[in-house]
Amino acid sequence: MPSYASLPLVLTLVLALATLSSLTECRFLSRFSQESYDCSTVSAPFSRVVFSDVFEGATGVVEGSTIGEVTIISASDTYINADWGKGRIQLWRDTGRVVTTNNRIVRTYNCKHAKFKM
């Protein structure tokens, strides 16, 4: 006859394994994440754009410009569209390409894209 004394232990281990495996796919486990576009090596009107959060309505920091903030108006896995003062910025997340539109003048810059999670 089998021993049922170890059954609660086995069930607890299975439940713990299922819980931990579901948490590995959760992106909220990282305490800090940052996405940046370094344009300091090209002739862009700013040196860097940094986002701590990427969602509609979130703001990012623009370094090296008189307008120091961008507001995300739409975002996907491939791009971020943001308002930047009176102009717009489109950031391509896979290539690092940055497209600025200001007074109907469109300019493209090949910037360095970086993601950091901790």
Secondary structure, 3 states (H helix, E strand, C coil): CCCCCCHHHHHHHHHHHHHHHHHCCCHHHCCCEEEEEECCCCCCCCCEEEECCCCCCCEEEEECCCCCEEEEEEECCCEEEEEECCEEEEEECCCCEEEEEECCEEEEEECEEEEEEC
